[in-house]
Amino acid sequence: MGTLSTLFSPPPTATSTQIISPQTLSFSFPKSANNNTPTTTNHHHRSRRIQSYKFEIMADSIEEAPRRRTTTTGWAARDSSGVLSPYTYTLRKTGTEDVLIKVLFCGVCHTDLFNVKNHFGITRYPAVPGFVVKIPEGMVLEQAAPLLCAGVTVYSPLSHFGLNKSGVRGGILGLGGVGHMGVKIAKAMGHHVTVISSSDKKKVEAMEHLGADEYLVSSDATRVQEAADSLDYILDTVPAFHPLEPYLSLLGFGGKLILIGASNAPLQFVSPMLLLGRRSIIGSFIGSMKEAEEMLEFCKEKGLSSMIEVIKMDYINTAFQRLENNDVKYRFVVDVAGSELQHQ
Ligand SMILES: NC(=O)c1ccc[n+]([C@@H]2O[C@H](COP(=O)([O-])OP(=O)(O)OC[C@H]3O[C@@H](n4cnc5c(N)ncnc54)[C@H](OP(=O)(O)O)[C@@H]3O)[C@@H](O)[C@H]2O)c1
């Protein structure tokens, strides 16, 4: 699923909530969500709970799930080349607290790329990247998949820092998968939105299709200087080293540079850039389940969806390459169900 953009390693190291593949996964409800769930094998009961939690990924073979071990096929990276290929393994035997579900669509985030290539030094191989989705009725599944990653990643800090109100002036640094949802969500909150991009290649689309109010090319020093002190926040989605001073200079008094993009190289700034103007640099990581649910309702109410390119699983290595080359508008979504993984 396009949710946590988290990479899970398959058994034997996975825990009960981590057994996952793009095709099927089994999981246990977290305790907080599970208070009323019977600990019996009443599968109809559990099926209703799935619907009440708005899982669009429907239970697969719920009647049979608890007693059998299931062989499933995911696409796994075996080493830091990050190349994915079919990988068949056996899910652990599901218990009375488990539900076996089928994953239909899976968003592809830059974090997945970092993970399969072990950029953060924490990946365990073989590694099957993927995530889980809960979606309100009426949303198009493939368009909703990236919301659970990109959508909540931008909604959470805007909500948490009290920026979810109209009249705020925001900047979106890096117009990729997360950034394009940043523009849409910020605009829907009533913000004046400036896209800050590394080139002018995405200008027309940013202004005409995503609805941005202004577009700054980060290397255009004159325009950047003209825009000094003009923003209340910047969502920084750049997935690489970049100096922070030019962007800090765009923030007004009390402005926040909210780091979302992950870099494994130290970022740089000189402290007066924060002291003068009481600016701050803050990090934010995805969001809570409550924020994810709020975000989905918000997107549904405002009619927001992500801009996607749907692919089959056998295109994933090319997709990663294109993601690395900044060549996707704006999110790849893997049609997992349509990829017939079990036959590979
Ligand atoms: N904090 C979280 O919870 C969270 C959640 C999801 C993703 N992430 C992270 O957020 C980052 C963005 O993810 P994504 O999926 O949106 O990636 P993406 O689709 O590749 O978009 C990143 C954008 O940043 C810009 N960019 C790329 N390389 C750059 C460079 N070297 N220098 C300057 N700008 C560059 C490009 O936009 P322009 O063409 O406009 O310059 C690119 O489209 C990644 O680091 C990812 O790991 C974090």
The ligand as an SDF file (V2000), in Angstrom:
LIG
                    3D

 48 52  0  0  0  0  0  0  0  0999 V2000
    8.9240   12.6100    6.2310 N   0  0  0  0  0  0  0  0  0  0  0  0
    8.1120   11.6670    5.7700 C   0  0  0  0  0  0  0  0  0  0  0  0
    7.2480   11.1640    6.4620 O   0  0  0  0  0  0  0  0  0  0  0  0
    8.2370   11.2490    4.3530 C   0  0  0  0  0  0  0  0  0  0  0  0
    7.1850   10.5920    3.6950 C   0  0  0  0  0  0  0  0  0  0  0  0
    7.3170   10.3180    2.3430 C   0  0  0  0  0  0  0  0  0  0  0  0
    8.4870   10.6770    1.6800 C   0  0  0  0  0  0  0  0  0  0  0  0
    9.4950   11.2560    2.3820 N   0  0  0  0  0  0  0  0  0  0  0  0
   10.7110   11.6920    1.7500 C   0  0  0  0  0  0  0  0  0  0  0  0
   10.3900   12.8900    1.0290 O   0  0  0  0  0  0  0  0  0  0  0  0
   11.2740   13.0150   -0.0670 C   0  0  0  0  0  0  0  0  0  0  0  0
   10.4660   13.2290   -1.3190 C   0  0  0  0  0  0  0  0  0  0  0  0
    9.7760   12.0270   -1.6410 O   0  0  0  0  0  0  0  0  0  0  0  0
    8.9870   11.9420   -3.0290 P   0  0  0  0  0  0  0  0  0  0  0  0
    8.4650   10.5620   -3.1200 O   0  0  0  0  0  0  0  0  0  0  0  0
    8.1100   13.1290   -3.1820 O   0  0  0  0  0  0  0  0  0  0  0  0
   10.2330   12.1040   -4.0470 O   0  0  0  0  0  0  0  0  0  0  0  0
   10.1930   12.5580   -5.5570 P   0  0  0  0  0  0  0  0  0  0  0  0
    8.9010   12.1960   -6.1780 O   0  0  0  0  0  0  0  0  0  0  0  0
   11.4530   12.0750   -6.1390 O   0  0  0  0  0  0  0  0  0  0  0  0
   10.2150   14.1770   -5.4550 O   0  0  0  0  0  0  0  0  0  0  0  0
   11.2900   14.9090   -4.9340 C   0  0  0  0  0  0  0  0  0  0  0  0
   11.3970   16.2320   -5.6800 C   0  0  0  0  0  0  0  0  0  0  0  0
   12.4890   16.9810   -5.1070 O   0  0  0  0  0  0  0  0  0  0  0  0
   13.1850   17.6480   -6.1540 C   0  0  0  0  0  0  0  0  0  0  0  0
   14.5530   17.1310   -6.1970 N   0  0  0  0  0  0  0  0  0  0  0  0
   14.9680   15.8700   -6.4390 C   0  0  0  0  0  0  0  0  0  0  0  0
   16.2900   15.7540   -6.3380 N   0  0  0  0  0  0  0  0  0  0  0  0
   16.7370   16.9790   -6.0260 C   0  0  0  0  0  0  0  0  0  0  0  0
   18.0240   17.5090   -5.7720 C   0  0  0  0  0  0  0  0  0  0  0  0
   19.1340   16.7510   -5.8430 N   0  0  0  0  0  0  0  0  0  0  0  0
   18.1250   18.8250   -5.4610 N   0  0  0  0  0  0  0  0  0  0  0  0
   17.0390   19.5960   -5.4060 C   0  0  0  0  0  0  0  0  0  0  0  0
   15.7760   19.1340   -5.6410 N   0  0  0  0  0  0  0  0  0  0  0  0
   15.6480   17.8470   -5.9330 C   0  0  0  0  0  0  0  0  0  0  0  0
   12.4410   17.3760   -7.4440 C   0  0  0  0  0  0  0  0  0  0  0  0
   11.4860   18.4180   -7.6000 O   0  0  0  0  0  0  0  0  0  0  0  0
   11.7460   19.6440   -8.6070 P   0  0  0  0  0  0  0  0  0  0  0  0
   11.8510   19.0480   -9.9680 O   0  0  0  0  0  0  0  0  0  0  0  0
   10.5520   20.4920   -8.4050 O   0  0  0  0  0  0  0  0  0  0  0  0
   13.0150   20.2960   -8.1480 O   0  0  0  0  0  0  0  0  0  0  0  0
   11.7220   16.0790   -7.1490 C   0  0  0  0  0  0  0  0  0  0  0  0
   10.5640   15.9450   -7.9400 O   0  0  0  0  0  0  0  0  0  0  0  0
   12.1210   11.7460   -0.0790 C   0  0  0  0  0  0  0  0  0  0  0  0
   13.3290   12.0100    0.6110 O   0  0  0  0  0  0  0  0  0  0  0  0
   11.3040   10.7600    0.7230 C   0  0  0  0  0  0  0  0  0  0  0  0
   12.1110    9.7900    1.3320 O   0  0  0  0  0  0  0  0  0  0  0  0
    9.3880   11.5500    3.6880 C   0  0  0  0  0  0  0  0  0  0  0  0
  1  2  1  0
  2  3  2  0
  2  4  1  0
  4  5  1  0
  4 48  2  0
  5  6  2  0
  6  7  1  0
  7  8  2  0
  8  9  1  0
  8 48  1  0
  9 10  1  0
  9 46  1  0
 10 11  1  0
 11 12  1  0
 11 44  1  0
 12 13  1  0
 13 14  1  0
 14 15  2  0
 14 16  1  0
 14 17  1  0
 17 18  1  0
 18 19  2  0
 18 20  1  0
 18 21  1  0
 21 22  1  0
 22 23  1  0
 23 24  1  0
 23 42  1  0
 24 25  1  0
 25 26  1  0
 25 36  1  0
 26 27  1  0
 26 35  1  0
 27 28  2  0
 28 29  1  0
 29 30  1  0
 29 35  2  0
 30 31  1  0
 30 32  2  0
 32 33  1  0
 33 34  2  0
 34 35  1  0
 36 37  1  0
 36 42  1  0
 37 38  1  0
 38 39  2  0
 38 40  1  0
 38 41  1  0
 42 43  1  0
 44 45  1  0
 44 46  1  0
 46 47  1  0
M  CHG  2   8   1  16  -1
M  END
$$$$
